[in-house]
Amino acid sequence: MNLSYRIATIVMVLFVVTAQAQTQEGYLSKEDAIKLALEENFGIKIARNRVEIAKNNKSVLNSGYLPTLTGTAGATYSESNTTTSFPDGDRDGNPTPDVELNGAESQVYNGGVNLNYTLFDGLGRYYNYKSLKEQYDLSELQARETIENTMLQLFSVYFEVARITENQVVLDEAMQISTDRVTRAEYAFEYGQNSKLDVLNARVDATNDSILYMNSKQSLANAKRDLNVVLNQELTTLFTVDTTVNFTPMDQIEAYYEKVKDHNVTLLQNERNLAINAYDVKISRSGYLPSIGLTGSYGWNLNQNPASAFFPSQNQTRDNLQLGAALTWNLFDGGRTTTRVKNAKIALANQELTRSQLELEIERDIRNALEIYKNRLQVFKIQEQNVVTNQHNFNRSTAQFQLGRITSLEFRQAQTNLLLAQTNRNAAKYDAKLAELQLMQLLGQLLNIPY
């Protein structure tokens, strides 16, 4: 079995194995990948649980507006032995026998309910309730940020799978061309039309192309496992991906840019933090005002007393209803309320400074991201044209090589140039799309655009 036949066999085996694997793989569209990530990604699940916690915290059950009602109940049992002596006797001085009470039992039962309601607390409860609602909104924005970051991570891996998939097609074509070249070189050598060196060069190139294809196949398997981790799927799950890419028109991007302050998640979070800090100032000021509370209680009591030396056994039942109101005004607390108010105002001022800083930084980041996107999009267009040029050059080189007008090294150089141009185009396409997605995140539109 000659080497050309062995190389051809390897190519066919790789092709068959790849074809069989593809028939067993499911198709994972971008939409399906997004749906799986939203449902299964660990980070997104954790973020949603945090939103649920914030939702519980902003409930009226956690607001302090509802009264508190407590119930009490108790029971006491006692047994005693009593001996009563009369050392002076009766009135006439006659001895009086002792009176013994053994096993005297007594029981006490009680139960009650207590109601407390804060009617006014200096508006601290009111502003705290509003602050909890702002914290809930903030948690939703934080969850959105987590989702956006997960989407970027998802498509970074998804597009890597797509890039390697397209590269495999290119490498497969190169491998078949090299295999055909080995066969032609061996036939030409047998008929004395070229030297043994041409055959060896063809074999070396075919072997190198086979190795490149095998390494690419391994890289693809690794990338798919990375994607399964993001999607929280079994690592052995097989799938093919969508390799089409559509870019957002530049006029649409400019329209998004005009509304960035209304959609950028970082700026929106800062607005919520500003509102929370503003409420913290008002909550602290509530310490200057009095609080008014209402109380109510109802109690029931039963005493069962045994007979004594002088009285018969008694059962006493009592119930009691109390209503009251209390005014509490902390006229001076050593300056702690004043300190809290001052610190809350400083925190609010810091948050306003942070907003100004964020606006400047985000403006810079958007401009940088826009320039990067434009540059990468232009590089992609250049690479597309480069593929056309190299394809034309390779076609002419193939014709010249078959006519014996150029050497095998020149033919190989044309083939290598085409292979490099095709893989560079694939990389440039997905680099440009990722740059667009990063720009869309800064513009606050990442979750609103088609992918």
C-alpha positions as CSV (number, residue, x, y, z in Angstrom):
1,M,0.0,0.0,0.0
2,N,1.7,3.3,-1.1
3,L,1.6,6.4,0.9
4,S,-0.8,8.3,-1.3
5,Y,-3.3,5.5,-0.8
6,R,-2.8,5.6,3.0
7,I,-3.3,9.4,3.0
8,A,-6.5,9.0,0.9
9,T,-7.7,6.4,3.3
10,I,-7.1,8.7,6.3
11,V,-9.0,11.5,4.6
12,M,-11.9,9.2,3.8
13,V,-12.0,7.9,7.4
14,L,-12.0,11.4,8.8
15,F,-14.7,12.5,6.4
16,V,-16.9,9.5,7.3
17,V,-16.5,9.9,11.0
18,T,-17.2,13.6,10.8
19,A,-20.3,13.0,8.6
20,Q,-21.6,10.3,11.0
21,A,-21.0,12.7,14.0
22,Q,-22.9,15.5,12.2
23,T,-25.9,13.2,11.5
24,Q,-26.1,12.5,15.3
25,E,-25.7,16.1,16.4
26,G,-28.6,18.3,17.0
27,Y,-28.8,21.8,15.5
28,L,-28.3,24.5,18.2
29,S,-29.6,27.9,16.8
30,K,-28.7,31.2,18.4
31,E,-32.3,31.5,19.7
32,D,-32.1,28.0,21.3
33,A,-28.8,28.8,22.9
34,I,-30.2,32.0,24.4
35,K,-33.2,30.1,25.7
36,L,-31.1,27.4,27.3
37,A,-28.8,30.0,28.9
38,L,-31.7,31.9,30.4
39,E,-33.2,28.8,31.8
40,E,-30.2,26.8,32.9
41,N,-27.2,29.0,33.4
42,F,-26.1,29.0,37.1
43,G,-25.2,32.7,37.2
44,I,-28.6,33.7,35.9
45,K,-30.4,31.4,38.3
46,I,-28.5,32.9,41.3
47,A,-29.3,36.4,40.0
48,R,-33.0,35.6,39.8
49,N,-33.0,34.2,43.3
50,R,-31.5,37.5,44.5
51,V,-34.4,39.3,42.8
52,E,-36.8,37.1,44.7
53,I,-35.1,38.0,48.0
54,A,-35.5,41.7,47.1
55,K,-39.1,41.1,46.2
56,N,-39.8,39.6,49.6
57,N,-38.0,42.4,51.3
58,K,-40.2,45.1,49.6
59,S,-43.4,43.3,50.6
60,V,-45.8,45.0,53.0
61,L,-45.0,42.1,55.4
62,N,-41.5,43.6,55.8
63,S,-42.6,47.3,55.8
64,G,-43.4,47.8,59.5
65,Y,-46.9,49.0,58.6
66,L,-48.7,46.0,60.0
67,P,-49.3,45.6,63.8
68,T,-47.8,42.9,65.9
69,L,-49.9,40.5,67.8
70,T,-48.5,38.1,70.4
71,G,-50.2,35.5,72.4
72,T,-49.3,34.2,75.9
73,A,-50.5,31.2,77.9
74,G,-49.3,29.5,81.0
75,A,-50.3,27.0,83.6
76,T,-48.9,26.4,87.1
77,Y,-49.6,23.4,89.4
78,S,-48.5,23.0,93.0
79,E,-49.1,20.6,95.8
80,S,-48.4,21.4,99.4
81,N,-48.7,19.9,102.9
82,T,-49.6,22.4,105.7
83,T,-49.6,22.0,109.5
84,T,-51.2,24.8,111.5
85,S,-50.4,24.8,115.3
86,F,-52.2,26.8,118.1
87,P,-49.7,27.1,120.9
88,D,-51.9,29.3,123.1
89,G,-55.0,27.1,122.8
90,D,-58.4,28.5,122.6
91,R,-59.8,31.6,124.3
92,D,-60.2,29.7,127.5
93,G,-56.6,28.4,127.4
94,N,-57.6,24.9,126.5
95,P,-55.2,23.1,124.1
96,T,-56.2,23.2,120.5
97,P,-55.2,20.3,118.2
98,D,-53.1,21.0,115.2
99,V,-54.8,21.3,111.8
100,E,-53.1,19.3,109.0
101,L,-53.8,19.8,105.3
102,N,-52.0,17.2,103.2
103,G,-51.9,17.0,99.4
104,A,-53.4,20.5,99.0
105,E,-53.4,21.2,95.2
106,S,-53.6,24.6,93.5
107,Q,-53.7,25.4,89.8
108,V,-53.2,28.7,88.0
109,Y,-54.2,29.1,84.3
110,N,-53.7,32.3,82.3
111,G,-53.8,33.4,78.7
112,G,-53.7,36.6,76.8
113,V,-53.0,38.5,73.6
114,N,-51.1,41.7,73.2
115,L,-51.5,44.1,70.2
116,N,-48.9,46.8,69.3
117,Y,-49.1,49.2,66.5
118,T,-46.9,52.1,65.6
119,L,-49.1,54.8,64.4
120,F,-46.3,57.3,63.6
121,D,-42.5,56.9,63.7
122,G,-41.3,60.2,62.2
123,L,-41.8,58.9,58.6
124,G,-38.9,56.5,58.9
125,R,-41.1,53.5,58.1
126,Y,-42.5,55.3,55.1
127,Y,-39.1,56.1,53.5
128,N,-37.7,52.7,54.4
129,Y,-40.6,51.1,52.5
130,K,-39.8,53.3,49.5
131,S,-36.1,52.4,49.8
132,L,-36.9,48.7,49.8
133,K,-38.8,49.2,46.5
134,E,-35.8,51.0,45.0
135,Q,-33.6,48.1,46.2
136,Y,-35.9,45.7,44.4
137,D,-35.5,47.7,41.2
138,L,-31.8,47.7,41.7
139,S,-31.7,43.9,42.1
140,E,-33.6,43.6,38.8
141,L,-31.0,45.8,37.1
142,Q,-28.2,43.7,38.7
143,A,-29.9,40.6,37.3
144,R,-30.1,42.2,33.9
145,E,-26.4,43.0,34.0
146,T,-25.7,39.3,34.9
147,I,-27.8,38.2,31.9
148,E,-26.0,40.6,29.6
149,N,-22.6,39.4,30.8
150,T,-23.8,35.8,30.3
151,M,-25.0,36.6,26.8
152,L,-21.5,38.0,25.9
153,Q,-19.9,34.9,27.4
154,L,-22.4,32.7,25.5
155,F,-21.7,34.2,22.1
156,S,-18.0,34.4,22.7
157,V,-18.0,30.6,22.9
158,Y,-20.8,30.1,20.4
159,F,-19.0,32.1,17.8
160,E,-15.7,30.2,18.6
161,V,-17.5,27.0,17.8
162,A,-18.9,28.6,14.6
163,R,-15.4,29.9,13.6
164,I,-13.7,26.5,14.0
165,T,-16.6,24.8,12.2
166,E,-16.1,27.0,9.2
167,N,-12.3,26.5,9.4
168,Q,-12.9,22.8,9.3
169,V,-14.6,23.1,6.0
170,V,-11.6,25.1,4.7
171,L,-9.1,22.6,6.1
172,D,-11.1,19.7,4.7
173,E,-10.9,21.2,1.2
174,A,-7.2,21.9,1.6
175,M,-6.6,18.3,2.8
176,Q,-8.4,16.9,-0.3
177,I,-6.5,19.1,-2.6
178,S,-3.2,18.0,-1.0
179,T,-4.3,14.3,-1.3
180,D,-5.0,14.8,-5.0
181,R,-1.7,16.5,-5.4
182,V,0.1,13.5,-3.9
183,T,-1.7,11.1,-6.3
184,R,-0.8,13.4,-9.3
185,A,2.9,13.7,-8.1
186,E,3.2,9.9,-7.8
187,Y,1.7,9.3,-11.2
188,A,3.9,11.9,-12.8
189,F,7.0,10.4,-11.1
190,E,6.1,7.0,-12.4
191,Y,5.9,8.4,-15.9
192,G,9.1,10.4,-15.4
193,Q,7.4,13.8,-15.6
194,N,8.8,15.1,-12.3
195,S,11.3,14.2,-9.6
196,K,11.1,12.3,-6.3
197,L,11.4,15.7,-4.5
198,D,8.0,16.8,-5.9
199,V,6.5,13.6,-4.5
200,L,8.1,14.1,-1.1
201,N,7.0,17.7,-1.0
202,A,3.4,16.7,-1.8
203,R,3.4,14.1,0.9
204,V,4.7,16.5,3.5
205,D,2.1,19.1,2.7
206,A,-0.7,16.4,2.8
207,T,0.5,15.2,6.2
208,N,0.6,18.8,7.5
209,D,-2.9,19.5,6.3
210,S,-4.1,16.3,7.9
211,I,-2.5,17.3,11.2
212,L,-4.1,20.8,11.0
213,Y,-7.5,19.2,10.4
214,M,-7.1,16.8,13.4
215,N,-6.0,19.7,15.7
216,S,-9.0,21.7,14.5
217,K,-11.3,18.8,15.3
218,Q,-9.9,18.6,18.8
219,S,-10.3,22.4,19.2
220,L,-13.9,22.2,18.1
221,A,-14.7,19.4,20.6
222,N,-13.1,21.6,23.4
223,A,-15.1,24.6,22.3
224,K,-18.4,22.7,22.3
225,R,-17.7,21.5,25.9
226,D,-17.1,25.1,26.9
227,L,-20.4,26.0,25.4
228,N,-22.1,23.1,27.3
229,V,-20.7,24.5,30.5
230,V,-22.3,28.0,29.8
231,L,-25.6,26.3,28.9
232,N,-25.4,23.9,31.9
233,Q,-25.7,20.9,29.7
234,E,-24.1,17.5,29.7
235,L,-20.5,17.9,28.5
236,T,-21.1,15.1,26.0
237,T,-24.0,16.8,24.3
238,L,-23.4,17.1,20.5
239,F,-24.7,19.9,18.3
240,T,-24.0,22.0,15.3
241,V,-24.3,25.8,15.3
242,D,-25.4,28.6,13.0
243,T,-22.5,30.2,11.2
244,T,-24.5,33.1,9.7
245,V,-23.8,36.5,11.0
246,N,-25.9,39.7,10.5
247,F,-24.7,43.1,11.5
248,T,-26.7,46.0,12.8
249,P,-27.0,49.0,10.4
250,M,-24.9,52.0,11.5
251,D,-27.9,54.4,11.5
252,Q,-29.6,52.1,14.0
253,I,-26.5,52.2,16.2
254,E,-26.5,56.0,16.1
255,A,-30.2,56.0,17.2
256,Y,-29.3,53.8,20.1
257,Y,-26.5,56.1,21.0
258,E,-28.9,59.0,21.5
259,K,-30.8,57.1,24.2
260,V,-27.9,55.5,26.0
261,K,-28.6,57.3,29.4
262,D,-32.1,55.7,29.4
263,H,-30.8,52.2,28.7
264,N,-27.3,51.6,29.9
265,V,-27.6,49.2,32.9
266,T,-24.7,50.8,34.8
267,L,-26.2,54.3,34.7
268,L,-29.6,52.9,35.6
269,Q,-28.1,51.2,38.6
270,N,-26.5,54.4,39.7
271,E,-29.9,56.2,39.5
272,R,-31.4,53.6,41.8
273,N,-28.5,54.0,44.2
274,L,-29.0,57.7,44.2
275,A,-32.7,57.2,45.1
276,I,-31.7,54.8,47.9
277,N,-29.2,57.3,49.3
278,A,-31.7,60.1,49.2
279,Y,-34.1,57.9,51.2
280,D,-31.4,57.1,53.7
281,V,-31.1,60.8,54.4
282,K,-34.8,61.1,55.1
283,I,-34.8,57.9,57.2
284,S,-32.0,59.4,59.3
285,R,-34.0,62.6,59.8
286,S,-37.0,60.7,61.1
287,G,-35.0,60.4,64.4
288,Y,-35.8,64.1,65.1
289,L,-39.5,63.4,65.2
290,P,-41.6,61.7,67.8
291,S,-43.2,58.3,67.5
292,I,-46.8,57.4,68.5
293,G,-47.8,53.9,69.3
294,L,-51.1,52.1,70.2
295,T,-51.3,49.1,72.5
296,G,-54.0,46.8,73.5
297,S,-54.1,43.6,75.5
298,Y,-56.7,41.1,76.8
299,G,-55.9,38.6,79.6
300,W,-57.7,35.8,81.2
301,N,-56.7,34.2,84.5
302,L,-58.0,31.2,86.6
303,N,-56.8,30.5,90.1
304,Q,-57.9,27.3,91.8
305,N,-56.8,27.4,95.5
306,P,-57.2,24.6,98.0
307,A,-58.9,24.9,101.4
308,S,-56.8,26.3,104.2
309,A,-57.1,26.2,108.0
310,F,-59.5,29.0,108.0
311,F,-61.1,29.2,104.5
312,P,-62.7,26.7,102.2
313,S,-61.3,26.1,98.7
314,Q,-61.7,28.9,96.1
315,N,-61.9,29.2,92.3
316,Q,-61.1,32.7,91.1
317,T,-61.6,33.8,87.4
318,R,-60.5,37.1,86.0
319,D,-60.3,38.7,82.6
320,N,-58.8,42.1,81.7
321,L,-58.9,44.4,78.7
322,Q,-56.4,47.2,78.4
323,L,-56.0,49.9,75.7
324,G,-53.4,52.6,75.6
325,A,-51.4,55.1,73.6
326,A,-47.9,56.3,74.0
327,L,-45.9,59.2,72.7
328,T,-42.1,58.9,72.6
329,W,-39.9,61.8,71.7
330,N,-36.2,61.5,71.9
331,L,-35.4,65.1,72.6
332,F,-31.6,64.5,72.7
333,D,-29.8,61.3,71.9
334,G,-26.2,62.5,72.3
335,G,-26.0,63.6,68.7
336,R,-26.3,60.2,67.1
337,T,-29.2,61.2,64.9
338,T,-27.3,64.3,63.7
339,T,-24.3,62.1,62.9
340,R,-26.4,59.7,60.9
341,V,-28.0,62.5,58.9
342,K,-24.6,64.1,58.1
343,N,-23.1,60.7,57.0
344,A,-26.2,60.0,54.8
345,K,-25.8,63.3,53.1
346,I,-22.1,62.6,52.4
347,A,-23.0,59.2,51.0
348,L,-25.5,60.9,48.7
349,A,-22.9,63.4,47.5
350,N,-20.5,60.6,46.8
351,Q,-23.1,58.8,44.7
352,E,-23.7,62.0,42.7
353,L,-19.9,62.2,42.1
354,T,-20.0,58.5,41.1
355,R,-22.7,59.3,38.5
356,S,-20.6,62.1,36.9
357,Q,-17.6,59.8,36.8
358,L,-19.7,56.9,35.3
359,E,-21.2,59.1,32.6
360,L,-17.7,60.2,31.5
361,E,-16.3,56.7,31.6
362,I,-19.2,55.2,29.7
363,E,-19.0,57.9,27.1
364,R,-15.4,57.0,26.6
365,D,-16.1,53.3,26.5
366,I,-18.8,53.7,24.0
367,R,-16.6,55.8,21.7
368,N,-13.8,53.3,22.0
369,A,-16.2,50.3,21.4
370,L,-17.7,52.1,18.4
371,E,-14.2,52.7,16.8
372,I,-13.2,49.1,17.5
373,Y,-16.4,47.9,15.9
374,K,-16.0,50.0,12.8
375,N,-12.3,48.9,12.5
376,R,-13.1,45.2,12.8
377,L,-16.0,45.5,10.4
378,Q,-13.7,47.2,7.9
379,V,-11.1,44.5,8.5
380,F,-13.8,41.8,7.8
381,K,-14.7,43.5,4.5
382,I,-11.0,43.6,3.5
383,Q,-10.6,40.0,4.4
384,E,-13.6,39.0,2.3
385,Q,-12.0,40.8,-0.7
386,N,-8.7,39.1,0.1
387,V,-10.4,35.7,-0.1
388,V,-11.8,36.6,-3.5
389,T,-8.3,37.7,-4.7
390,N,-6.5,34.6,-3.3
391,Q,-9.2,32.3,-4.7
392,H,-8.7,33.8,-8.1
393,N,-4.9,33.4,-7.7
394,F,-5.2,29.8,-6.5
395,N,-7.5,28.9,-9.5
396,R,-4.9,30.4,-11.9
397,S,-2.1,28.6,-10.0
398,T,-3.9,25.3,-10.2
399,A,-4.3,25.7,-13.9
400,Q,-0.7,26.6,-14.4
401,F,0.5,23.8,-12.1
402,Q,-1.5,21.2,-14.0
403,L,0.2,22.5,-17.2
404,G,3.6,22.3,-15.5
405,R,4.3,26.0,-15.8
406,I,4.9,26.6,-12.1
407,T,6.6,24.5,-9.5
408,S,4.9,22.6,-6.6
409,L,6.3,25.0,-4.1
410,E,4.6,27.9,-6.0
411,F,1.4,26.0,-6.1
412,R,1.6,25.2,-2.4
413,Q,2.3,28.9,-1.6
414,A,-0.9,29.8,-3.5
415,Q,-2.8,27.2,-1.6
416,T,-1.4,28.3,1.8
417,N,-2.3,31.9,1.0
418,L,-5.8,31.0,0.2
419,L,-6.1,28.9,3.4
420,L,-4.8,31.8,5.5
421,A,-7.1,34.3,3.8
422,Q,-10.1,32.1,4.5
423,T,-9.3,31.5,8.1
424,N,-8.5,35.1,8.7
425,R,-11.9,36.0,7.1
426,N,-13.7,33.7,9.5
427,A,-11.9,35.1,12.5
428,A,-12.5,38.7,11.3
429,K,-16.3,38.0,10.9
430,Y,-16.8,36.8,14.4
431,D,-14.4,39.4,15.9
432,A,-16.6,42.1,14.3
433,K,-19.8,40.6,15.6
434,L,-18.4,40.3,19.1
435,A,-17.3,43.9,19.0
436,E,-20.9,44.8,17.9
437,L,-22.3,42.9,20.9
438,Q,-20.0,44.6,23.3
439,L,-21.0,48.0,21.9
440,M,-24.7,47.0,22.2
441,Q,-24.2,46.2,25.9
442,L,-22.7,49.7,26.5
443,L,-25.7,51.2,24.6
444,G,-28.1,49.2,26.8
445,Q,-29.5,47.3,23.8
446,L,-27.9,43.9,24.0
447,L,-31.1,42.1,25.1
448,N,-33.2,43.9,22.5
449,I,-31.4,43.1,19.2
450,P,-31.5,40.0,17.0
451,Y,-28.3,38.0,17.1
